[in-house]
Amino acid sequence: MGKDRIKGNLDLLLLAALARGPKHGYELVASIREGSDGEFVLAEGTVYPALHALESRGLVTSSWQVVSGRRRRVYELQSAGRAARDQQAAEWRRFAIGMNRVVGDLS
Amino acid sequence: MTSDRIDAYLDDLLDRLEGAPSERRRILAEVEAHLRDSAEAFLHRGLDADTAQSAAIAAFGDAPMFAKASNRRRPAQVLAACVRAAAQLGAYGFAAIGAATLLARALTLVTSTQWVYGAPAGYPFTAAQCAHWLAVQPGANTCGTAAALESSDDSFLLILATAILGLMIAGMILGGMRLAHGRRGRAMSRLPGNVIAAIGATAFLGAGLALLAAGAVQGRNRVAWGHGVLYADGAVALIFGLVFLGRFLLTIRPVPLAAG
């Protein structure tokens, strides 16, 4: 899928992945790639500025943890992040339904 | 030499990242953990160590693009940092005004009130002005001395009060911002120290030279009041400017030119 389209929805993808539990950056990238059956292949570096922006907005928090012998910054969804995820997911569903209707009419 | 590519990438990235040291250290540690995880995964897929590191870096994205995205700040953060810097520089400015006022007053002890605050030679005092100044300055025996004493009292009190008020306002802005950020539990945005030092050095050195030049011109032409005040203001501005210049020179560090 086009990287611009993924980039425009990166916040929602990250919030949705974190809703399944705390993760560090590398795990998040892998989770999004596997969750989309390999459809969403991110430029991996893009997740960090997005995560830091979500953190500065109070949607996620982070802390250093040693995971598999390596020190990693682990991100965790906050209640404000959960609410943002629900709102963005609802908007996405409305958009997808609209798109499907229009695209369906064309076929 | 298995760690060379990731180390070189991190060195390049560190050179490009902006922000507080803690922020840059955190980003660097996160990126290193990510790249080493990724390289390990490529290694398990059968790539040799060097190619695995190259593949990890390629999947991550190049350092300039990553640094550009990381260095991007929200407009509110930029505005807050600019307001904070303006309040800091304003506080130094008002402190300089206060110090210059005290210096001008001290200068009257070693020169004269006339030299520091007085009217230019041949100033056409009106009879009403003379009567007023001699009435409010009964210790003066000439119109020119009375005018200089009155000018001294007025400018000393007015400018000192302005400096104190300005310092209080700048302090309230900085204190208010610190309080607001403390409540939100977030780090306060700030401009890099060397940027503030560069602005301070430019502003104070420029003002100092301009004031000294104005004092010299007025001393020769005798067209305006109080050319000694201009020397005092200029000297204090130059001192503040030199302190900022020293701080700037201590905080900048030359970086090597990129090869090729």
Chai-1 contact restraints between the chains, C-beta under 6 A:
chainA,res_idxA,chainB,res_idxB,connection_type,confidence,min_distance_angstrom,max_distance_angstrom,comment,restraint_id
A,G25,B,H34,contact,1.0,0.0,6.0,A-B,restraint_1
A,Y26,B,H34,contact,1.0,0.0,6.0,A-B,restraint_2
A,Y26,B,D37,contact,1.0,0.0,6.0,A-B,restraint_3
A,A43,B,G61,contact,1.0,0.0,6.0,A-B,restraint_4
A,E44,B,A59,contact,1.0,0.0,6.0,A-B,restraint_5
A,E44,B,F60,contact,1.0,0.0,6.0,A-B,restraint_6
A,G45,B,F60,contact,1.0,0.0,6.0,A-B,restraint_7
A,G45,B,G61,contact,1.0,0.0,6.0,A-B,restraint_8
A,G45,B,F66,contact,1.0,0.0,6.0,A-B,restraint_9
A,P49,B,A69,contact,1.0,0.0,6.0,A-B,restraint_10
A,P49,B,S70,contact,1.0,0.0,6.0,A-B,restraint_11
A,R70,B,A33,contact,1.0,0.0,6.0,A-B,restraint_12
A,R72,B,A33,contact,1.0,0.0,6.0,A-B,restraint_13
A,R73,B,E30,contact,1.0,0.0,6.0,A-B,restraint_14
